[in-house]
Amino acid sequence: MPRAIGTATFVLLFAGAAFAVDPGRAQGTITVDGARINLNYAYAVDHQKNEITNRKDDTRVVLTDKPLPDGTKLDDIDYSFPEGTLGMVVCVTHDDKISHIVIQHAKGMYDGGAFDSDPNYAFKRVRTERGDISGNVSAKRVKTNTMTFSLDVEFDAAIK
């Protein structure tokens, strides 16, 4: 029995370490038509409106390739990424589903619109003691009428 407990403890510690990203940081990529965007920074703001339910219980997570300038309004970043900044906005519902995604890439912007639990996107939350939002957001291959993209990003963002 002690050996099983030791093994279970090791597995849990290893699984936690797999998501070990420093607060305010992201680690992963978006690939748009074969071009990779490395995402390094993570930001979040709570109490965002869900366009399907009209409730204000979504969390907007902003993942970027470079740090956002001081004073950037996270509530408004969907259509106003700072000049030269690439990344994405992911809205996470109260029950850990993706409800909206926006990608700013080298050729322009993609807005996936509001949706209810699209199976193309996955979010796996990692609980933290800090009250942040941490986890992994991914999509294997999404084909739109203008591009094909995939993403796999771990992040840890302080909620503002």
N, C-alpha and C positions, 0 to 999 in steps of 0.2 A: 504493500500500500504506500509506504513512503516514497518508493521509486516512482510510482504513478503520479504522486503529487509533485515531485521534483520535475518530472517530465512535463506535466501540464504547466507548471510555473515557467519553465524554460520556453515552451511554445508561446505562452501569452506574452512574455517579455520580448521574444523575437518578433512576434506579430506587431507589437507596439513600436518596436524600433524600425520596422519597415515603413512606418508613417512618420518617422522622426524628421520633421521639417521645423526649423526655427520659427518662432512667432514673427508674422509679417513677411514670411517668405513662401515661395512656391518652388516646386521642382518638377519639371515636365515640359511637354511640348504640345503645340497644335501643329498639325501638318495640313497645309492647304495646297492642293494641286501639286504635291511633292515638295513644296517649300516649307521648311521647319521654322517655327518660331519658338525659341526657348523662353519659358515663363519663369521669372525669378521673384516676383513681388506679389503679395496678397493683401487685400483690403476687404473690409466687409462693413455693411450698414444694415441694421435690423429694421423691422416694422415697415417693410416695403409693400406696396399694393400688389396683390395677385390679380391679374387682369381677368382671370376666369371666375374666381370666387368673390372678387371685390373686397376681400379681407386684407388687412394690413399686417400679415404675419409671415411674409416671405423675408428671407435674408438675401441681400444682393452681395455677391462675391465678385470682386474685380481682380483679375490676374493679369499682370503686365510683364513686358520684357525689361522695362526700366522703371525706376521709382517715379511715382506721380509727384508733380510739383506741390508744394505746400499750398493749401487753400483749395485743392481740387474738390469739387462737390461730388461725392460718390453717388448721391441720389440721382444726379443728372448725367452720369458718364455714359449711358447707353449710346448716345449719338454725338458725344463730344469728347472723344479721346484727345488728350493733348497732342499737339503736332509731333510727329515722329515716334509716337508710342504705339506699340502693337500689343494685342492681348485679347481678353474676352471678359464678358460679364455673364455670370450664371446666377439665376435666381433659384433659391432652394426653399421649398415649402416647409411648413411646420412639421410635416411627416417625411422629410428628407427625400422628396421627389424634385426633379428639375422642372420648372414651370416656364422658363424663358432663357434664351441664350443669344448673345450677340458676340460676333467675332470681328475684331479690327485686324485686317491683314494687309500685306503690301499692296494688293490690287484694289482694296476697298473695304467695304463693311458688309457683313452678312447678319441679318436679323431673323432669327428663327421664329419670331412671333411668340405669342402666349399659347401655351398648350397644357394639357392635363396628362401628365405621366407618359411622355413619349418613350417607348422602349429603346430608342436609339441612344439615350443618355442614361448614365448611371452615376449615382452619388453614394459613397460609402463614408459615413461619418466616423470620426475617431473622437471619442469623448476626451475632454481636457478638464483640468481643474480650474482653469482660468476663465471659463465662460466664453472662450473664443469659439469660432467654427473651424474645424479641422477635418481633413479627410482627403478623399480622392474623387475627382470627377473625370469621367471617361466617355468616349464614344468611339466605337471601332471604325466605322466607315459610314459617313453620311454624304449622300449624293443629292445636290440641289440642281436647279436648272442652270446655275452659273459656275459651280465648283464642287469639288469633292474634298472632304476634310475628315480628319480623325483627331482625337485629343486624349491625353492621359496625363493628368497633373495632380500631384499631391500638394496640399497647401495647409497653412495654419494662419488664420487672419483674426486679428483683434476686432471685435464688433464695436463699431462707433455708435 
